[in-house]
Amino acid sequence: MKFLTLKSKMAHEPIICDTDAGSDVDDFLALAYLIKTAPDHLKLISTTYGPVETRAKAVATLLASMYVDIPIVTGRQDRVTPGPHTTWLTGGEDYLIDPDAHFEDADLLDSYLQFDHFTLLAIGPLTNVASLLQHPEFVQRCSRIVIMGGSINPGGPVPAIEHNFKLDPIATKIVMDSSVPKVLVPVDLTVAIPMTEIYQALFHESKQPYAQLLSGWIKNWRKITNAFEPPFYDSVHWHDPIAAAFLFHPELFETEVMRFETTEDGALVMVENGGHAALVCTKMQPKVVDIMTRAILGRTVRRYGLSARAGLFQYFKKKTTTEQAEPVVE
């Protein structure tokens, strides 16, 4: 497996995004980033897991607000994993979506195979991806799969099994055991990067219709996370857009080839021999957050020596009582 190629041609070939867009705003942030960064390369969006039609309408609502037309197809509703299962939903999956949002649905496999080769960005449970991997034509044409998912070193804020991998664990095992080259952006990396208050304010203050829509989804997700445990309590994280950013700025990430066995409950177990290899993102430069925000909002965000994490949060809390300079947005 030539992992060097995983960090080279990703942004220069068709990109397909498989998403469980719903109540968590990070899927929408990732799609907005892709559209603003490379509108000619994002060729297809597929929805996975549970209410796939509602998810497709949510995506269509975002695309309409951005005045872009990208094909959307629905994928598999039921899990690959057998047995009874209650679909994980928050109840906010249809928040702010246009119930009349239109998309031309089509067969999932046929939609993927219209491209001779492509990079797949998977930012939801791996239900669709595992199903597609059963077809040799898909395996031949998929250059790589960049996955937001997985827990590498569980403990502390890092859950034992990451959310996307846990929801359809047999699908996770099928994908991780496949021969297609894979990049993992694990929750170990993304959990440490919440969206600070000042970045949330930038979305709120924007006059762009799509930014106002994103701001509404940000606020709604924060309300939903009031029922969560730390570190996800009352917070928005950049999980999915960070995975999208790797497609265009791999030089801003540190990576390491690791080998894993995948358990039947979706956990990753590192092994020295055997297993299956993946390129894992272990560190990210903080300026990636500014790059994503600038791309989405179409504005320049300058920080005056302020950290992208705690420093910005502390600054925002004090800004009504101090005369410190605010970040300049041009």
Secondary structure, 3 states (H helix, E strand, C coil): CCHHHHHCCHHHCCEEEEECCCCCCHHHHHHHHHHHHCCCCEEEEEECCCCHHHHHHHHHHHHHHCCCCCCEEECCCCCCCCCCCCCCCCCCCCCCCCCCCCCCCCCHHHHHCCCCCEEEEECCCCHHHHHHCCCHHHHHHEEEEEEECCCCCCECCECCCCHHHHHCHHHHHHHHCCCCCEEEECHHHHCCCECCHHHHHHHHHCCCHHHHHHHHHHHHHHHHHHHCCCCCCCCCECHHHHHHHHHHCHHHEEEEEEEEEECCCCCEEECCCCCEEEEEEEEECCHHHHHHHHHHHCCCEECCCCCCCHHHHHHHHHCCCCCCCCCEEC
